[in-house]
Every structure is written in structure tokens, then in C-alpha cells.
């Protein structure tokens, strides 16, 4: 964890004591650039190279008490997670992440270390994805809110959308499924282990490389698993006007996840099928396409039929299909 990179002394006082421009100076001092950044923070806007002449853009919000809790996650964790879930959206279009913008709402009494460590997390996750924080805005408010805009470049490729799946295509996944949901279940019970699952919830690790790699492999449709495998494949099925059937025998349920499920009274397959926030990449590929070992074939695309558009082992999935901000619990 890089709470004070480069040996920088820890930030002191509160956000209110730093003031708006002091806070901005503190945050921007932690930013490093990449070759794509032609002009970073300090002007009216940043300038980011877009060799493709098209910019892929995505935005997201994290609200304290809804998307994170400070007693569960450090500010650094929140920064890593906020960046990851947005940069994964860029990768899921087949693009390479290039830049990230931060909008931050914080109370004046918040210790200044919190936004400073948040920025460290954002910058470190951007480094993993090959991107950079290029600017943003801060404002005073009662509830900590982190608003992210992520940008990416297609490098001459066509974007891979949700609407290209065709009957006969394979459905394949790369990355973790259900780990974040299992970690959330652990935290809700006041526990902190097994640590690997808790950390998966606090700091997801999207396979950023898989987005552009999937595009190069001929993916016909693609998305990241943010709301749950069934729900996110439902978006592909709806946009493509097809049905998708998943095979549970092809899904990976680690032994330790089984143990956690038994301990908390949950079928771990439910986490794998409907747990979000792992930000694995799921894509459809033409039939017969040979895929690298890191891609696991978990289903097939079928001709459209009556709803539901996604089935599991040929039958409707009766449990909730994934996360809905206006339906799920905080």
C-alpha cells in the first residue's frame, strides 16, 4: 500500500484546514503521467492523446454507505476499486485505458489523509491498467462521493459492443467470478478472513489485457461482470436478440468458496452466477474459435426464445440474477 509515495510526509489536518486549493495541490502532487498525457492537471482541462481519433468514455459513482464503508475499506482500497470498475468498462469495449478524471465530494472535517490515500489508490490502479489520472474537481458535501470518468483508445480496432452475439457463438470468461460477493458476505458477518476473498471485494483485479486481447481474438460481444454473470449476459442477450445458456459444470467454484458458502449458508454457485464487482471479462466468440487457456468456455449463444434471455443448464435461474442499485441492499 502506497499511502505516502516517494517518502512524502503524511498529510496533516482536515480537508477544511487544507482548503479547496490546498487539497487540489495535495492530490495533484501525487499524480504521475503517461505518454498519452499531453497536458495534465493545472489548466482548464487536460489533453490526452487519442491516436485512434475516437475516445471510449465511461463514468461511475461510488457513494459512502452504498458502495463502500470506511470501517471495511481504507481510502486506498476505495481508490483502487473506483478506478478498477471504470477502467474495466473501457477494456470491455476492446479499448486500452488511457486516462481517468476524478470528481470528489468530501466533508470539511474529514482527515486530509483520506483523499490523499484515495488518490494514491487511483494512481496505482491506473498504473496497472496503463492509464493516468489527469484531473478532476473537489467540492464540500456531507457524504463522501467519488465520481470517476475513464477514457480509452481503440488503437484502430472496432469497439466490441453488447449487440454482436450470434447463435452458435461460444460464451467465455476470463477473471474471477463470485470472489467479491463471497468477500462481501464475510464482511457483513463481521469477519475479515479468508483474506483473499475480502481483498477481492475491497480491491477487484480486472483482467484489463483481456479486453483488447478478446477483440483481437474476434469477440463478437463483450462486457465486464459488474452486476453479476447472469445479469450482464442478459444485457448481451437483450442487445443481440439471442438467448444464452450457461453450463454450471464449466464454472469454477474454488474449494475455499465452497467452505465459505457452507459457513454462511449460501450456495456458492449463487455468488458465481449473480455476484458482481469482480469485473471479470465475459465475451462471445464465433463457434470453433480456439481460445487461450485463460478463457474458460462457460456456455453458448442460442436462437432467441421466450424470456428469460439467459438460462442456466437449460432452465430459468430462479434466484435474483444480479445487482440492481434500486432493488438490492446496501
N, C-alpha and C positions, 0 to 999 in steps of 0.2 A: 504494500500500500504506500502510495506516494503522497502523504499529507503535507509534506514540505519539501518539494523537489529542489534539487540543486543546493541543499543546505540552507534554504531560505528560512529565516526565523519565523516562528509561528505567528499568525495574525492575532492581534490582541483586541480586546474591547468588543463592542457590539456593532452591528450594522449601522445603527443610528449614530454612534460615535464616529464611525468612519465617514458617514455621509455618502450621498449618491456618487460623487465623483471619486472619492477615496475608495469606495467599493469597486467602482469600474476600474480604477488603476490597479487595485489588488487582483482582480480577476484577469484582466488582460495581461498582467505581468507573468502569468502562468502559462500563457499560450505560446506554442511553437508552430511555425508554418511548415507547409509542404511545397513542392514545386508548383502545384496548381494554384497556390495563393499568390496572386499578383499584387494585391493590396489588402492588408489585414486591418485589424481594429484601429480606430483613431480618426477616421474620416466619416463622412455622412453615410457611406456604405462600403462594403468590401468588394473586391474584384477577384473573381475566381475564374481561372481558365476553363473553357469549355470547347476542347478541340473538336468534339463531335458536332458542335453548333446546336445541340439540343441539350436541355438540362432536365434531369429527372429530379423531382422535388416531392418531399413528404413532410408532414407535420404531425405532432402528437403532444399531448398534455399529460403531466403527472401531478396529481393533487394530493397533498398530505392527508392521510386518513382514508384516502380512497385507493391510491396506488402505492403508497409506501407509508411506513411507520418508523419514526425515529428511534423507537425502542427496539426495533427489529433490524434496521439497516443504518449504517453510517452514511454521512453525506457523500463520502467517496463511493459507496455502493450505489447510492441513488444516481450519482453522475454516470457511473458505468452502465447502469440499467437504462437510464434515459437515452443515452447515446446509442446503446445497442439496439433498442427496439425501433429506433428511427433509421439507423444505418442498415438494419436488416431489411426494411421496406425497400430501400434503394437496391440492395443486392438482389432482392426477389424480382425486380424488373429486368435482371440481367445486366445491371449497370455497376460501375465501380464507384463507391462513395468518395466524394471529394471534399465536402465542407459541411459544417454544422453551425447553426445560429441558435443562440440561447435567449429566451425571454424568461426573466426570473422575478417572481413576486415573493418578498420576504418581509416579516415584521421587523420593526426597528430594534426591538430588544433581542433579536436572535444573535447569538455569538458570531462574530465575524469569521471565526474558523469554519463555520458550517458552509457558507457559499464558497469559501476558498477551497475547501476539500471537495465540494461538489465539482468545481471547475477542474480540479486535478483528475477526478474520475472521468469527466467528459473528455479531457485531453488524452488520457491514457487509452480509453476505448477507441477514440478516433485514430490514435496511433496504430492500434491493432488492425483497424479497417483500412488504413492508408489515407485517412482524411484529416482535417484540421478544423478546430473552432476558429471562426473568422469574425465573430462579433455578436451583438445582441443588445439587450436592454434590461434595465433593472427598475423596479418600482416597489414602493412600500405597500403592504397589504397585510391582512390579518392571518391568512392561510398561505403556507408555502406552496407555490405553484411553479412548476418547471415546464416551460413551453419550448419545444425543440422543432427547428426546421432543418431537414437534412437535404443535401444536394448530391447529385451523382452524374457521371458521364457514361454514355453508352459505347464509346470507342468504336463507332461505326456500325455497331450491331443494331438490329431492330429490337425494340423492347419486347420482353416476353410478358404478355398480359394474362389475365384470367380466362380469356374468351377463346383460346385456341385449341382446347382439348377436343379430341375426336374419338368416336367409338373404335375400340381396338387398342387405343394407347395404353401404355403401362403407367401406373402411378408409383412413384418412387420418392423416398425421403432420405435426407441426409441431415445429421444433427440429432440432438436429444429430444425425446418426447416424454412428457409426464414428470420430468425431474423437478421442474419449478413447482408444479402442483403438489407433488409429494413434499417438497420443502415447505410450502405454504401450510400444508396440513400439520407438519411437525411444529412450526412456529405458533400456529393457532392453539396448540396444546401446551404452550409454554416451554417447549423443549428446544434444544439447539443442536441436536445430532440425530441421525448421521449427518456430519458436516457437509459432505459433498452435495447432498440434496438441498440443504439450507442455502449453501453458496450458489447453487443453480437458480434458486429463487431470487437471491439478492443481486447476483451478477450473471445474467444469462450470457452464453457464449455462442452467438450465431456463427454459422459457417459462412462467413462473408464471401469466401472464394467460390462457394458453390453456386452463387447466382450467375456470375459471368461464365463459370465453367458449365453450368446447366444449359445456358444459352448456346454455348459453343457445341454442346452435345446434341443440340437440336430439340430442346424442350419446346413443347407446343403450348403449354400453360404453366404458370408458376406463381407461388405465393409463399410468404413465411407463415409459420404456425404461431400466431399471436393469440388467437381466441380459442384454439382447440382444433385438432386434426379434422374431426367431423365437420365442425363449423366452417373452417377455412376451405376445405374441399367442397363444401356446399356452395361457397362463393364461386369457385371454379365451375362447378356443375351448373349453377344457375346462369353464369355468364356464357358458358359454352353450349348450354341447352343439351346437356347429356346427363346420364346417371353414372355415378361412381360407386363401385363396390370394393370394400376393404376386406382383407383376409387377416383375421386376428393371429393366425398361426405364423404370419410373416412379421408381426410386430415384436419388437424387442422389449421384454419386461425383465429387467435385471432382478436377480435373486434378492438383493437388498431392498428393492422396491416392493417385492412380494412381502418381505418381512415387515416393512413399514405398514403396508396395507392391512396385514393381519393385526398389527398392534393397534391401529386406529379404526378398524372395522370398515375398511373401504376396499373394494375390488380394484387393484392397481391398474387393471385394464381401463377403468374409467378415467384415471389420470392420463394414460397414454392417448386415449381417444378424444378426450374433451379438455384436458388441462392445457392452458395457454402459457404464453410468456417464455417458452424455451427458444422460440424463434428459429426452430429448425426450418429447412427449406424443403417444400414438397412441390413436385413438378410432374407433369405428364410428358411421356416420350413416345415416339412412334413405335409400333409393335416390332419386336425383334431387335430393337436398338441395344447394343452391348454397352453396359454402363460400368464405370469403375466400381471397385468393391465398396467404397464409402457410400454409394447409393444403394438403398435397400428397397427392392420392389415389394410393395405392400397392397397392391390392388390393381384394378383395371377400369378402364372407361367403357361404358356400355351405351347402347342406344337409349334415348330418353324413354321414360316410363312415368307412370303416375308418381306423385310425391310419396315419400321423400326422395330427394335427388341423390342422397348418399345413403347407402345401405352397408351393413356390416355382416359378413358371411351370408349375403343374400337376403337378409331380413332387416326391417327397420330397427334403428337403435332407439330403444325406448327411453333411456335416461336423457338428461339435458345434454345438448350437443356441444356446448361451449360457453364462453364468457359473453355476457351482454351487459354493457355499462348501465343500462336502465332496468335490468332484471336481476343481476347477480348481487350477492352480498359483498360488502366492502371487505 
